[in-house]
Amino acid sequence: MRIAIFGASGFVGRHLVDALQRRGDEVRTGSIRDPQAGAALAEGCDAIVNLAGEPIAQKWSDDVKQKMERSRTQAPRALLDALASVANKPHAYISASAVGYYGTSEDATFTEESGPGNDFLARICVAWEREAQRAADLGMRVTRVRTGVALGAGGGVMEKLLPPFKMGAGGRVGSGKQWYSWVHIDDLIGVYELALGGVDGALNATAPNPVRNADFTHELGKALHRPTIFPVPQFAIKSLLGEGAVAVLEGQRVLPQRTQAEGYVFRFPTIDAAFADVLR
């Protein structure tokens, strides 16, 4: 396949580019900041994978929130508008999304059939997916990959977690009751390959065994042979991330029901197996 990837310089993008090149695909990488250049890059490709977006894991000022929204709505809208005039359009448009689509809950369970939440992250994800769906008007098959907490070496959340945990200063965050719907980076890439293979609609890229933060913390400490006795209070997270603390202090229990029904078999279905591989 010939695949155009936008947002390829990020943690997920680097892994996806490597995986696709290893299997023999031709990969073109670019930016959607220039929609005309992006459309030219994608012309003649079999598929587009759009991973671009302002990082969520930062302190949310009004300016940052606007960048988060614009990068997921206005930027892909401009790209698709530019693609409308391209003669040889891609056949598929694969868009990143996030489990934040479902909102947060300590007791609910969400699948691809569940409706959206109504907090800031959920509204962004809804708008993000709505813009992606516009690709169908151009004759493209559309897939939305709703990703959980991605675990892998060399970046992502593990890059931030490992230093304090290795020093024995790790611990649960807040109450520890919030759900973490996580996914090993290899399985996340596997879900993108499933999407590229012909599956449309929404796919949850989350392992089939989500865990609460307290269990996540315990398993990481166990894998590192370090204690996890220093809880991180809510006020500390809120001071660091502001309104963005919701991404850490609240969560959602998300199951990959449709992903598995489409035939995907997770290589790392449990958190202990995922940590053992990441820390190997």
Residue pairs with C-beta under 8 A, 6 or more apart in sequence:
1 20
1 25
1 26
1 46
1 47
1 196
2 25
2 26
2 28
2 44
2 45
2 46
3 20
3 25
3 26
3 27
3 28
3 45
3 46
3 47
3 48
3 49
3 196
4 27
4 28
4 29
4 30
4 38
4 41
4 42
4 45
4 47
4 48
4 49
4 90
5 13
5 16
5 17
5 20
5 27
5 28
5 29
5 30
5 48
5 49
5 51
6 29
6 30
6 31
6 32
6 38
6 48
6 49
6 50
6 51
6 52
6 79
7 13
7 32
7 50
7 51
7 52
7 53
7 96
8 14
8 16
8 17
8 27
8 29
8 30
8 51
9 29
10 51
10 155
11 150
11 152
11 154
11 155
11 156
11 185
12 51
12 96
12 147
12 150
12 156
12 185
12 188
12 189
13 29
13 51
14 155
15 152
15 185
15 186
15 188
15 189
16 49
16 51
16 189
16 192
17 27
17 29
19 189
19 193
20 27
20 193
21 27
28 41
28 42
28 45
30 37
30 38
30 41
31 37
31 38
31 52
32 38
32 50
32 52
32 75
32 76
32 78
32 79
33 75
35 75
35 78
35 79
35 81
35 82
36 82
38 79
38 82
39 79
39 82
39 83
39 85
39 86
40 86
42 48
42 83
42 86
42 89
42 90
43 86
43 87
43 88
43 89
44 88
45 90
46 90
46 91
46 92
47 90
47 91
47 92
47 93
47 94
47 196
48 90
48 92
48 93
48 94
48 135
48 140
49 94
49 96
49 192
49 196
50 76
50 79
50 93
50 94
50 95
50 96
50 132
51 96
52 71
52 75
52 76
52 96
53 68
53 71
53 72
53 96
53 128
54 64
54 67
54 68
54 70
54 71
54 72
56 68
56 98
56 100
56 121
56 244
56 247
57 157
57 160
57 241
57 244
57 247
58 64
58 241
58 244
59 240
59 241
59 242
59 244
60 68
60 241
60 242
60 243
60 244
61 242
64 244
65 120
65 243
68 124
69 124
69 127
72 124
72 127
72 128
72 131
73 124
73 127
73 128
73 131
76 95
76 128
76 131
76 132
77 131
77 134
80 93
80 131
80 134
80 135
80 138
83 89
83 90
83 135
83 138
84 138
89 138
89 139
89 140
90 140
91 139
91 140
91 141
92 140
92 141
92 142
92 143
92 195
92 196
92 198
92 200
93 132
93 135
93 140
93 141
93 142
93 143
94 142
94 143
94 145
94 192
94 195
94 196
95 128
95 129
95 132
95 135
95 142
95 143
95 144
95 145
96 128
96 145
96 147
97 125
97 128
97 129
97 132
97 144
97 145
97 146
97 147
97 202
98 121
98 125
98 146
98 147
98 148
99 110
99 146
99 147
99 148
99 181
99 204
99 206
99 252
99 254
100 117
100 119
100 121
100 122
100 124
100 125
100 247
100 252
101 116
101 117
101 121
101 122
101 125
101 126
101 129
101 146
102 110
102 114
102 115
102 116
102 117
102 122
102 252
102 254
103 116
103 117
103 118
103 119
103 121
103 122
103 252
104 117
104 119
104 178
104 246
104 250
104 251
104 252
105 179
105 252
105 253
106 177
106 178
106 179
106 251
108 252
108 253
109 253
109 254
109 255
110 252
110 253
110 254
110 255
111 204
111 254
111 255
111 257
111 258
112 146
112 201
112 202
112 203
112 204
112 256
112 257
112 258
112 259
113 257
113 258
116 122
116 123
116 125
116 126
119 246
120 243
120 246
121 246
121 247
125 146
129 144
129 202
132 142
132 144
133 142
133 144
135 142
136 142
141 198
141 200
142 200
142 201
143 195
143 199
143 200
143 201
143 202
143 203
144 201
144 202
144 203
145 191
145 192
145 195
145 203
145 205
146 202
146 203
146 204
146 205
146 206
146 254
147 183
147 188
147 205
147 206
148 180
148 181
148 182
148 183
148 204
148 205
148 206
148 207
148 210
148 254
149 157
149 180
149 181
149 182
149 183
150 156
150 157
150 182
150 183
150 184
150 185
150 188
151 157
151 158
151 182
151 183
151 184
151 185
151 274
151 275
151 278
152 158
152 184
152 185
152 186
152 278
153 278
153 279
156 185
158 278
161 170
161 220
162 224
164 170
165 220
165 221
165 224
165 226
165 228
166 224
166 226
167 226
168 226
168 227
169 230
170 217
170 220
170 221
170 226
170 228
170 230
171 217
171 228
171 229
171 230
171 231
171 232
172 213
172 214
172 217
172 228
172 231
172 232
173 213
173 217
173 231
173 232
173 237
173 248
173 249
174 213
174 231
174 232
174 233
174 234
174 237
174 248
174 249
175 213
175 234
176 212
176 213
176 214
176 217
176 231
177 212
177 213
177 214
178 212
178 213
178 249
178 250
178 251
179 210
179 211
179 212
179 213
179 251
179 252
179 253
179 254
180 210
180 211
180 212
180 213
180 216
180 251
181 204
181 206
181 207
181 210
181 251
181 252
181 253
181 254
182 206
182 207
182 210
182 211
182 216
182 271
182 274
183 191
183 205
183 206
183 207
184 207
184 266
184 267
184 268
184 274
184 277
184 278
186 267
186 268
186 277
187 205
187 207
187 266
187 267
187 268
188 205
190 264
190 266
190 267
191 203
191 205
191 256
191 259
191 264
192 205
194 203
194 259
194 262
194 263
194 264
195 203
199 262
201 258
202 258
203 256
203 258
203 259
203 262
204 254
204 255
204 256
204 257
204 258
204 259
205 256
205 259
206 254
206 255
206 256
207 256
207 266
207 268
207 269
207 270
207 271
207 274
208 255
208 256
208 260
208 266
208 269
209 269
209 270
209 271
210 253
210 254
210 255
211 219
211 271
213 251
215 271
216 271
217 228
218 228
219 271
219 272
219 275
220 228
220 275
221 227
221 228
222 272
223 272
223 275
223 276
223 279
224 279
234 245
234 249
237 245
237 248
237 249
238 245
238 249
241 247
241 248
256 264
256 266
260 266
268 274
268 277
